[in-house]
C-alpha cells in the first residue's frame, strides 16, 4: 500500500512519455542495484535470505503492475476530461471567429498560446499557425519604438494577473503600420484561482487617423481665432478712441453710453456702480436695480478680486487702466470674461469704464493653447524625428527623437544654422533636396545615406511660410534587411539553376547507360541459349558496370544536393592517414587492373590526422578516378602524401590529356567539364564535390595542368590535432 500511494503522488500531474519512461527506469534501476541489500537488511538470517531470493523478481513484477494500474487510471481520467470540452469549444470558436477583433487566450506560461482567433491573420499579416509554433512571434511585428513598453506591460500583466489596456503599433509584412488597442483580463477557474489570461486586440488605425484630421481642423480654427482676435482688438482700439472723443461732451457721452453694445458703466470710489448701460442686463442677466444695489466686488470671481482691488486703488489715484481682465458672475451662476478700459475723473470721484465680453475669445484661446500643447505632445511622442528651420536655415524646433538621431540637445541646436552644425552635409543629397523643396515650394520624400554616421534615413520635407519642416527616420535596419533579402533571392535563383542543370545532366547521362542495359538484356534474352558462358558473362559484366555508373551518378547528385543545402555534416575522427591512403590505392588498383598503374609514396611523419574519413574518401576517389579516366592505357598515376607539422598535402599527378587554361577557372563548378574531353563519359560533378569536401575541412585545392602533358591536383588539409585535443 505504501508503494501505491507513492506512485499516485508521482502521477498526480499530467504524464508524458518521457516522465513514464523515467519512472520505470528509476524504479527498475533502484531494484536491480539495491534489492539484495534491502533483503539482507530486512532478513538477518542467511538461511531464510537464501529462500527469499527466488521471490525477489516476483515482488518487482507486483510493483510494476501497481505502477501500470495507477498510470492507466490517471490517463483515463485525463482522456475523459479532454473529451468533455468539444461542445463548449465549438460555441467558443463560433463566437471568436465572427468578431472583428482578435481574441486570444494564453496560459500562465507566456510561451504557450491556447487560442487565437482567425482575425489575427488579417490584422497582424501573420498566420495563426506561426503564433502557435512560436508564441512570442507576435512581438516581432510590434513597432521597434513601442516594443519595450509592450514587453513591460506583458510582464506587469503576468506579475499582477489583473486587467490591462494598452495601445501600440505593429508593422505588417508589407510595411504598413497599424495601431492596436490590446486589452487583457484574467480568467479564473471555479475555485477562483487565475489559470489563464484572455484578451481582445482591436485595430484602431482609423480612429488614430480621425484624430490626426481633428488636429488639422484645430490648426485651421486657431488661425481663424487669431484673425478674429486681431480684428476684435482693432475694433476695440477704434471704439476706445470713439469713447474718449464722446466723453468730451455729456450729451454725446449719454447717447453713446446708452446705445453702446459694450458694457459701459460709471462707478464710484465707494465700490458701487452709479450708472450702467442696458448691455449689462443683457450680458449678466441682472436688472439695473440689482446691479446698482450690490458692491461690484461681489460680482467679481473670487480668484480675480485681489487683482480687481489693486486696479481700483490705482484708478482712485488717477491712473488709467487699459485691457484689464477679470470674470463677472451672471445671474445663472456662470461667469463671463470682461476686458476693461478705465479712466478716472478725480473731482467727481468716479471711474468711467467700458468692458467687453471676451468669453468666446478666452475659450478660443484656451482651446488654442490646449491644441498647441497637444501638437507639442504629439510631436514629442511620435517615433519619427521632427525639426523645423527658418529661411536662414536656423533650427527653430526639434523633438526628442530628433535630439537622439542628431546626437545633440536642443540647447546645442536652436538658433544655429543646420549647415554650420553639420558641414559634412553640404553638397549631399540632403543639402540639394532641402534647397529644392524651399525653392520650388513643394513637398519632397527621399532616402539618403549619411556617410559620417554610416546610416540611411527616410526624409519627408514640407516647406512653409516660416521655413521648412522635416520628418526623418533611421531606416538603416530596413536597408540591411532588403539587402539580405536580395541576397537570399539570388541564392534561390542559383539553386533553381542548379536543379535545372541536375535534371538536364541526369536525363542525358541516364539515357545511354539505360540503352546499354536494355540492349545487353535483350541480347541475353534472345540469344543466351546459343552463347557460350564467357559471352554471357561479358554482357552481364557490361550491365553490372553500367548499373555501377548509374549508382555513382545518383550518389554524386544526392551528395551535391546535400552540400548545396548545407546538410552534409563534418564528423572528423582520428585517422591513420598513411594506412588509409595505401588501402584506398589498393582498392582502386584492383578495380582498374593492369590498364593503369598507381604509385603511392608518403613523405614526413603524420601517423594521425583529425579528418572526416567519408569526405576524405570522396576527395581522393574522385581525383584518382579522374586521373585514371583521362590518362591513356598503361599510363601511370602518381599519388604522393606529404606530411607537415600542422597540415597534410595530397598530390595526385597524371599523364593525361590535360585541361585548357580557359576551362580551369570554372573547373570546380557543378556540371562544368573541360572542352577537350571528347567522348569520355562524365557528369561534371566530381570536382565540384571535391571542392565542397575540401571546404568543409577548411582546406585548399590547387590545380596545374598542360594540355597533352598532364594534370596535378594538390589538396591541403589541416591536421587539426590540437583542436581535437
TIDOBA-996668 format. One line per 3 residues: for each residue z, x, y of C-alpha. Coordinates in Angstrom, 3 decimals. Layout:
BEGIN
Z,X,Y  ...
//
This chain:
BEGIN
0.000,0.000,0.000  0.706,2.853,2.359  -2.784,4.330,1.923
-4.393,0.911,2.509  -2.553,0.385,5.803  -3.584,3.841,6.960
-7.224,3.103,6.112  -7.070,-0.207,8.016  -5.692,1.635,11.022
-8.519,4.161,10.886  -11.170,1.420,10.622  -9.750,-0.738,13.429
-12.546,0.477,15.670  -16.292,-0.048,15.269  -17.636,2.071,12.406
-20.644,4.319,12.481  -22.417,6.019,9.613  -21.056,9.315,10.860
-17.428,8.092,11.005  -17.679,6.587,7.469  -19.061,9.833,6.065
-16.394,11.805,7.923  -13.554,9.710,6.425  -14.872,10.120,2.890
-15.341,13.836,3.411  -11.798,14.294,4.763  -10.116,12.251,2.014
-12.161,13.928,-0.741  -11.565,17.403,0.628  -7.814,16.878,1.009
-7.586,15.518,-2.527  -9.563,18.405,-4.036  -7.567,21.020,-2.096
-4.021,19.650,-2.378  -3.911,17.300,-5.401  -2.377,19.924,-7.726
0.208,20.981,-5.110  1.091,17.313,-4.464  1.681,16.584,-8.155
3.692,19.776,-8.555  5.841,18.792,-5.562  6.471,15.262,-6.862
6.967,16.215,-10.564  9.237,19.182,-11.208  8.887,19.036,-14.986
5.919,21.156,-16.061  5.506,19.240,-19.316  5.182,15.904,-17.530
2.953,17.562,-14.955  0.518,18.560,-17.683  0.425,14.994,-18.978
-0.428,13.640,-15.481  -3.410,15.939,-14.903  -5.966,13.679,-16.713
-4.990,10.766,-14.430  -5.493,12.669,-11.195  -9.148,11.682,-10.839
-8.358,8.052,-11.642  -5.947,7.931,-8.718  -8.679,9.347,-6.456
-11.059,6.567,-7.622  -8.410,3.938,-6.803  -8.008,5.418,-3.320
-11.797,5.380,-2.813  -12.009,1.743,-3.928  -9.360,0.816,-1.371
-11.379,2.505,1.338  -14.528,0.628,0.308  -12.668,-2.703,0.303
-11.308,-2.274,3.840  -14.650,-0.920,5.075  -16.607,-3.912,3.701
-14.147,-6.392,5.289  -14.487,-4.586,8.613  -18.296,-4.581,8.530
-18.407,-8.267,7.504  -16.210,-9.274,10.444  -18.400,-7.256,12.795
-21.591,-8.945,11.488  -20.034,-12.423,11.883  -19.064,-11.673,15.476
-22.565,-10.404,16.184  -24.239,-13.488,14.668  -22.224,-15.920,16.828
-23.869,-14.855,20.077  -27.638,-15.731,19.854  -27.336,-19.314,21.181
-25.363,-18.401,24.282  -27.502,-15.302,24.731  -30.646,-17.482,24.814
-29.272,-19.624,27.624  -28.153,-16.491,29.442  -31.628,-14.924,29.221
-33.323,-18.203,30.306  -31.197,-18.156,33.452  -31.520,-14.450,34.320
-35.243,-14.231,33.583  -36.078,-17.049,36.030  -34.302,-15.843,39.150
-35.934,-13.728,41.850  -33.030,-11.298,41.985  -32.348,-8.507,39.487
-29.406,-9.435,37.286  -27.707,-6.571,35.471  -24.774,-6.173,33.095
-23.024,-2.883,32.304  -20.211,-1.859,30.013  -17.217,0.001,31.427
-19.153,3.122,30.460  -21.679,3.579,33.338  -24.133,5.254,30.954
-24.566,2.062,28.893  -26.773,-0.799,30.151  -26.078,-4.045,28.285
-28.752,-6.136,30.019  -31.116,-6.079,32.985  -33.405,-8.976,33.958
-37.226,-8.546,33.989  -37.283,-8.744,37.801  -36.122,-5.098,37.710
-39.677,-4.048,36.821  -41.275,-5.711,39.878  -38.564,-4.589,42.343
-37.994,-1.012,41.072  -41.525,-0.485,39.741  -39.993,0.842,36.512
-39.772,-0.678,33.045  -36.588,-2.244,31.700  -37.082,-0.153,28.561
-36.821,3.059,30.572  -33.482,1.859,32.004  -32.110,1.065,28.559
-33.109,4.544,27.360  -31.827,6.298,30.488  -29.157,4.029,32.066
-28.794,6.214,35.176  -32.580,6.379,35.817  -32.351,3.558,38.414
-30.660,6.081,40.723  -33.830,8.229,40.711  -35.553,5.515,42.769
-32.758,5.400,45.383  -33.872,6.940,48.665  -32.560,10.543,48.867
-30.686,9.797,52.108  -28.893,6.814,50.507  -28.203,8.326,47.092
-24.859,9.919,47.992  -23.364,6.683,49.364  -24.714,4.723,46.368
-23.091,7.163,43.928  -19.825,6.903,45.857  -19.999,3.095,45.713
-20.640,3.191,41.945  -17.621,5.457,41.470  -15.438,3.112,43.560
-16.734,0.137,41.576  -15.642,1.643,38.247  -12.414,3.001,39.676
-11.227,-0.252,41.284  -13.045,-2.688,38.946  -13.360,-5.070,41.888
-16.180,-6.720,43.812  -18.639,-4.566,45.764  -21.507,-5.232,48.165
-23.846,-2.533,49.464  -27.314,-2.098,50.938  -29.622,0.844,50.265
-33.276,1.748,49.995  -35.366,2.562,46.941  -38.721,4.313,46.716
-41.175,2.666,44.334  -43.598,4.817,42.277  -46.411,4.032,44.761
-44.303,5.472,47.611  -43.393,2.149,49.258  -39.788,1.707,50.402
-37.798,-1.423,49.645  -34.365,-2.464,50.969  -31.910,-3.613,48.278
-28.670,-5.553,48.574  -26.604,-4.864,45.443  -23.532,-6.998,44.693
-21.267,-6.334,41.713  -18.291,-8.127,40.193  -16.060,-7.597,37.149
-16.368,-9.738,34.002  -13.125,-10.428,32.171  -12.514,-11.363,28.563
-10.256,-14.244,27.544  -7.187,-12.065,27.830  -8.035,-11.403,31.475
-8.899,-7.749,30.965  -12.091,-6.413,32.557  -14.575,-5.471,29.839
-17.903,-5.455,31.695  -19.368,-5.238,35.175  -22.158,-7.574,36.276
-24.233,-7.652,39.421  -27.195,-9.003,41.337  -29.668,-6.762,43.215
-31.741,-8.560,45.868  -34.870,-7.308,47.657  -34.037,-7.760,51.380
-37.024,-5.850,52.770  -38.377,-8.949,54.560  -35.029,-9.508,56.255
-34.985,-5.928,57.475  -38.497,-6.350,58.864  -37.394,-9.502,60.701
-34.515,-7.551,62.226  -36.995,-4.957,63.473  -39.045,-7.749,65.061
-35.915,-9.082,66.719  -35.221,-5.687,68.234  -38.679,-5.693,69.767
-38.044,-9.132,71.268  -34.756,-7.838,72.695  -36.606,-4.987,74.389
-39.003,-7.442,76.000  -36.063,-9.579,77.081  -34.354,-6.525,78.586
-37.458,-5.794,80.634  -37.633,-9.340,81.936  -33.919,-9.371,82.763
-34.264,-6.162,84.748  -37.223,-7.589,86.621  -35.424,-10.833,87.410
-32.281,-8.926,88.355  -34.270,-6.857,90.839  -35.838,-9.984,92.263
-32.435,-11.623,92.443  -30.954,-8.598,94.175  -33.797,-8.618,96.666
-33.232,-12.309,97.312  -29.511,-11.665,97.758  -30.113,-8.983,100.359
-32.533,-11.199,102.188  -30.109,-14.111,102.066  -27.304,-11.906,103.337
-29.431,-10.980,106.308  -30.059,-14.629,107.000  -26.341,-15.436,106.733
-25.348,-12.711,109.187  -28.021,-13.915,111.565  -26.909,-17.548,111.347
-23.285,-16.598,111.856  -24.177,-15.821,115.471  -24.362,-19.468,116.222
-21.840,-22.003,114.946  -24.367,-24.809,114.706  -26.775,-22.741,112.658
-23.870,-21.491,110.571  -22.693,-25.002,109.760  -26.206,-26.068,108.798
-26.646,-23.052,106.564  -23.115,-23.446,105.227  -23.705,-26.989,104.028
-27.231,-26.530,102.693  -26.852,-23.141,101.019  -27.374,-23.028,97.263
-24.881,-20.198,97.115  -21.147,-20.767,97.133  -20.239,-20.315,100.810
-16.652,-20.511,102.000  -14.160,-19.697,104.720  -10.736,-18.528,103.559
-7.593,-17.751,105.498  -5.348,-14.720,105.273  -2.756,-17.047,103.703
-4.727,-17.179,100.426  -6.173,-20.703,100.733  -9.724,-21.904,101.289
-10.332,-23.503,104.680  -13.836,-24.765,104.102  -16.227,-24.938,101.136
-19.830,-25.976,100.876  -20.921,-28.575,98.260  -22.176,-25.874,95.874
-18.563,-25.162,94.871  -18.199,-28.644,93.475  -21.444,-28.328,91.532
-20.629,-24.881,90.148  -16.926,-25.229,89.271  -16.595,-28.985,88.738
-13.543,-29.355,91.034  -13.591,-31.656,94.070  -13.298,-30.282,97.605
-9.735,-31.641,97.836  -8.660,-29.944,94.579  -10.101,-26.601,95.625
-8.569,-26.683,99.107  -5.134,-27.545,97.697  -4.985,-24.533,95.344
-4.413,-20.870,96.227  -7.727,-19.287,95.336  -5.973,-16.639,93.197
-5.031,-19.392,90.725  -8.760,-19.875,90.047  -9.386,-16.152,89.501
-9.427,-14.840,85.919  -6.084,-13.137,85.135  -7.850,-9.862,84.398
-9.558,-9.886,87.822  -6.582,-10.883,90.012  -5.366,-7.378,90.785
-8.818,-6.294,91.990  -9.170,-9.544,93.994  -5.827,-8.964,95.755
-6.924,-5.418,96.630  -10.185,-6.712,98.150  -8.294,-9.418,100.094
-5.981,-6.767,101.552  -8.983,-4.707,102.646  -10.551,-7.782,104.256
-7.302,-8.522,106.091  -7.687,-5.137,107.818  -11.219,-5.956,108.999
-13.260,-4.242,106.286  -16.456,-5.692,104.912  -16.921,-6.117,101.168
-20.357,-6.129,99.542  -21.135,-7.028,95.917  -17.581,-7.512,94.732
-17.500,-9.300,91.381  -14.857,-11.444,89.693  -14.551,-14.538,87.497
-13.577,-18.044,88.657  -12.231,-20.785,86.414  -14.179,-24.050,86.098
-12.538,-27.424,85.620  -13.585,-27.454,81.936  -11.691,-24.180,81.374
-14.735,-21.918,81.252  -15.303,-19.046,83.688  -18.238,-18.109,85.898
-19.044,-14.658,87.200  -19.359,-14.553,91.016  -20.759,-11.779,93.200
-19.160,-11.739,96.699  -20.363,-10.575,100.084  -17.474,-10.892,102.569
-16.722,-10.167,106.230  -13.645,-10.780,108.401  -13.087,-12.262,111.854
-9.666,-10.872,112.690  -8.966,-13.042,115.753  -9.415,-16.102,113.546
-7.597,-14.547,110.590  -10.466,-15.845,108.498  -12.719,-14.443,105.805
-16.329,-15.563,105.712  -17.787,-15.137,102.248  -20.818,-16.031,100.146
-20.566,-15.980,96.353  -23.491,-16.022,93.947  -23.246,-17.324,90.404
-24.281,-14.292,88.325  -23.045,-15.633,84.982  -26.512,-15.614,83.434
-27.164,-12.124,84.738  -23.872,-10.895,83.279  -24.695,-12.478,79.953
-28.132,-10.887,80.061  -26.585,-7.510,80.942  -24.122,-7.862,78.071
-26.948,-8.739,75.700  -28.986,-5.854,77.053  -26.089,-3.460,76.630
-25.499,-4.712,73.102  -29.202,-4.428,72.299  -29.344,-0.902,73.692
-26.325,0.045,71.632  -27.923,-1.494,68.563  -31.073,0.531,69.215
-28.998,3.696,69.525  -27.102,2.813,66.352  -30.363,2.210,64.509
-31.877,5.466,65.723  -28.738,7.292,64.655  -28.738,5.668,61.218
-32.419,5.931,60.260  -33.411,8.635,57.812  -36.315,9.792,59.982
-35.677,12.333,62.686  -36.416,10.888,66.145  -36.725,12.528,69.540
-38.271,11.875,72.945  -39.669,14.250,75.552  -40.743,13.594,79.136
-44.069,14.514,80.736  -42.821,18.071,81.284  -42.084,18.326,77.521
-38.330,18.372,78.128  -36.061,16.854,75.485  -34.562,13.555,76.692
-33.100,12.211,73.441  -32.736,13.129,69.769  -30.796,11.524,66.926
-28.516,13.171,64.393  -31.274,13.587,61.818  -33.391,15.429,64.396
-30.476,17.793,65.025  -30.366,18.555,61.290  -34.098,19.151,60.878
-34.410,21.165,64.099  -31.210,23.058,63.228  -29.946,22.731,66.806
-27.463,20.464,68.614  -28.187,18.005,71.425  -26.399,20.264,73.876
-28.779,23.099,72.996  -31.919,20.980,73.421  -31.504,18.241,76.056
-33.272,19.191,79.286  -35.112,22.164,77.757  -38.873,22.326,77.126
-39.879,21.970,73.491  -42.270,24.941,73.696  -39.544,27.182,75.157
-37.181,26.354,72.308  -39.864,26.718,69.621  -42.501,29.152,70.946
-43.835,29.638,67.383  -45.188,26.067,67.532  -47.574,26.825,70.413
-51.142,26.702,69.112  -50.172,24.963,65.859  -51.263,21.503,64.748
-48.053,20.119,66.291  -48.957,21.516,69.719  -52.539,20.218,69.526
-51.687,16.734,68.236  -48.839,16.133,70.724  -51.094,17.048,73.648
-53.888,14.874,72.225  -51.548,11.867,71.965  -50.416,12.255,75.590
-53.893,12.965,76.974  -55.590,10.054,75.189  -52.538,7.758,75.231
-52.996,6.991,71.523  -50.529,6.964,68.654  -51.101,9.678,66.055
-49.936,10.177,62.482  -50.416,13.503,60.737  -48.893,16.010,58.341
-48.244,19.598,59.342  -46.863,22.799,57.832  -44.385,24.771,59.951
-44.576,28.300,58.576  -41.375,29.712,60.191  -39.349,27.264,58.102
-41.792,27.025,55.174  -41.646,23.225,55.394  -44.069,20.298,55.503
-43.486,17.449,57.975  -44.903,13.957,58.382  -45.265,13.136,62.093
-45.649,9.842,63.991  -46.200,10.388,67.733  -46.156,7.483,70.238
-46.991,8.078,73.925  -45.167,6.015,76.569  -44.845,5.859,80.346
-41.820,8.148,80.065  -43.461,10.791,77.876  -43.710,10.995,74.080
-41.601,9.557,71.240  -41.777,11.427,67.925  -40.646,10.388,64.436
-40.783,13.163,61.859  -39.713,13.567,58.226  -39.398,16.581,55.938
-41.930,15.953,53.121  -41.767,19.405,51.538  -40.408,17.995,48.285
-43.148,15.368,48.188  -45.813,18.020,48.725  -44.372,20.120,45.916
-44.363,17.071,43.643  -48.007,16.370,44.494  -48.931,19.968,43.691
-47.118,19.770,40.361  -48.899,16.501,39.591  -52.297,18.053,40.305
-51.372,20.965,38.067  -50.399,18.573,35.278  -53.666,16.656,35.685
-55.623,19.909,35.454  -53.699,20.822,32.304  -54.507,17.418,30.830
-58.179,17.891,31.670  -58.189,21.246,29.889  -56.543,19.697,26.825
-59.151,16.935,26.752  -61.920,19.519,26.924  -60.226,21.434,24.095
-60.067,18.296,21.960  -63.760,17.618,22.585  -64.584,21.186,21.584
-62.485,20.846,18.412  -64.335,17.690,17.413  -67.726,19.319,18.059
-66.938,22.521,16.169  -65.201,20.822,13.251  -68.052,18.346,12.783
-70.572,21.216,12.843  -68.546,23.566,10.649  -67.799,20.863,8.076
-71.413,19.763,7.637  -72.738,22.965,5.994  -69.780,23.554,3.584
-69.795,19.925,2.500  -73.526,20.163,1.841  -72.876,23.253,-0.296
-70.133,21.487,-2.274  -72.275,18.402,-2.781  -75.274,20.486,-3.871
-73.307,22.519,-6.422  -71.550,19.419,-7.742  -74.855,17.557,-8.234
-76.428,20.569,-9.994  -73.465,20.813,-12.374  -73.646,17.062,-12.989
-77.365,17.049,-13.872  -77.875,20.476,-15.457  -74.403,21.582,-16.516
-75.051,20.819,-20.190  -78.056,23.154,-20.120  -76.455,26.055,-18.207
-74.544,28.981,-19.525  -70.825,29.209,-18.793  -71.475,32.075,-16.404
-73.849,29.981,-14.280  -71.399,27.070,-14.228  -68.615,29.397,-13.100
-70.879,30.710,-10.328  -71.294,27.229,-8.839  -67.614,26.389,-9.360
-66.633,29.564,-7.503  -69.017,28.568,-4.704  -67.246,25.177,-4.461
-63.839,26.862,-4.504  -64.894,29.350,-1.831  -66.262,26.564,0.362
-63.089,24.488,-0.053  -61.037,27.550,0.889  -63.200,27.948,4.011
-62.672,24.293,4.954  -58.939,24.587,4.343  -58.759,27.649,6.578
-60.745,25.811,9.271  -58.329,22.867,9.212  -55.349,25.243,9.288
-56.791,27.087,12.298  -57.457,23.861,14.204  -53.987,22.471,13.468
-52.288,25.737,14.381  -54.230,25.991,17.650  -53.371,22.379,18.496
-49.678,23.097,17.907  -49.779,26.164,20.141  -51.517,24.247,22.947
-48.848,21.533,22.690  -46.048,24.134,22.695  -44.837,23.057,19.244
-45.139,26.416,17.469  -41.657,27.848,17.029  -40.869,31.534,17.326
-38.498,32.399,14.450  -38.052,36.188,14.279  -36.285,37.846,11.339
-35.641,41.429,10.317  -38.822,42.699,8.673  -39.708,45.950,6.906
-42.960,46.222,8.774  -44.467,49.112,6.752  -43.956,47.315,3.447
-45.247,44.076,4.926  -48.473,45.692,6.155  -49.080,47.547,2.898
-48.706,44.381,0.822  -50.979,42.432,3.186  -53.710,45.093,2.911
-53.398,44.996,-0.874  -53.823,41.200,-0.905  -56.926,41.315,1.300
-58.434,44.217,-0.710  -58.131,42.164,-3.895  -59.936,39.309,-2.169
-62.906,41.332,-0.876  -63.218,43.509,-3.977  -65.421,46.598,-3.738
-67.631,45.263,-0.933  -65.372,46.758,1.761  -62.730,49.464,1.828
-59.413,49.050,3.716  -57.478,52.212,4.624  -53.856,51.783,5.760
-51.735,54.539,7.333  -48.425,54.487,9.200  -47.046,56.933,11.749
-43.496,57.247,13.030  -40.308,55.582,11.762  -39.891,51.834,12.025
-38.226,50.594,8.924  -37.069,47.349,10.554  -38.542,45.153,13.272
-37.310,41.792,14.613  -40.556,39.775,14.355  -41.818,36.372,13.214
-43.337,37.045,9.775  -45.630,33.975,9.781  -47.035,34.709,13.231
-47.492,38.404,12.377  -49.417,37.409,9.235  -51.663,35.188,11.401
-52.344,38.103,13.761  -53.148,40.746,11.138  -55.009,38.446,8.724
-57.350,37.216,11.466  -58.029,40.713,12.809  -58.589,42.248,9.343
-60.759,39.317,8.213  -62.908,39.619,11.349  -63.241,43.383,10.839
-64.480,42.793,7.275  -66.702,39.842,8.213  -68.583,41.677,10.962
-68.885,45.014,9.076  -71.715,45.934,6.696  -71.084,46.009,2.947
-69.410,49.191,1.720  -68.070,49.624,5.245  -64.589,50.981,5.995
-61.843,49.231,7.979  -59.031,51.480,9.270  -55.616,49.895,9.748
-53.022,52.104,11.462  -49.364,51.252,12.064  -47.901,53.271,14.964
-44.115,53.124,15.388  -42.332,53.990,18.651  -38.627,53.674,19.581
-38.900,50.231,21.172  -42.266,48.881,20.037  -44.806,48.884,17.237
-48.604,49.147,17.538  -51.130,47.718,15.055  -54.582,49.306,15.414
-57.497,47.836,13.446  -60.844,49.639,13.693  -64.148,48.669,12.050
-67.728,49.961,11.900  -69.272,46.553,12.514  -71.782,45.031,14.895
-69.566,45.407,17.974  -69.020,42.991,20.869  -71.224,42.911,24.011
-69.310,43.652,27.240  -70.314,40.326,28.801  -68.632,38.500,25.896
-65.384,40.486,25.930  -63.891,38.685,28.970  -63.841,35.287,27.191
-63.230,36.686,23.719  -59.711,35.226,23.348  -60.588,31.708,24.499
-60.943,28.867,21.994  -64.401,28.360,20.434  -65.800,31.496,22.069
-67.942,33.827,19.889  -69.957,36.888,20.707  -73.637,36.312,21.394
-74.733,38.757,18.653  -73.009,37.152,15.631  -76.261,35.592,14.465
-75.830,33.555,11.263  -72.411,34.974,10.410  -70.184,31.876,9.982
-67.158,31.356,12.221  -65.377,28.857,14.480  -64.318,30.994,17.427
-60.660,30.110,16.800  -59.346,33.270,15.132  -58.901,35.470,18.203
-57.543,32.530,20.245  -54.862,32.082,17.557  -54.171,35.837,17.588
-53.709,35.741,21.384  -51.231,32.838,21.143  -49.207,34.548,18.397
-49.064,37.815,20.337  -47.916,35.897,23.421  -45.064,34.262,21.501
-43.851,37.802,20.674  -44.129,38.782,24.369  -46.663,41.364,23.215
-50.099,42.555,24.311  -53.537,42.832,22.714  -56.431,45.011,23.869
-59.973,45.484,22.612  -62.522,48.302,22.827  -65.978,47.720,21.437
-69.514,49.089,21.499  -72.474,47.228,20.106  -73.748,48.844,16.896
-70.765,51.234,16.689  -67.712,49.092,16.021  -64.635,47.425,17.471
-60.989,48.466,17.822  -58.156,45.981,18.420  -54.649,47.214,19.351
-51.706,44.809,19.178  -48.444,45.962,20.788  -45.241,44.084,19.892
-41.633,44.845,20.968  -39.300,45.718,18.089  -36.503,43.545,19.626
-33.854,45.298,17.505  -31.327,45.426,20.385  -31.960,41.767,21.276
-31.411,40.769,17.627  -28.162,42.690,17.515
//
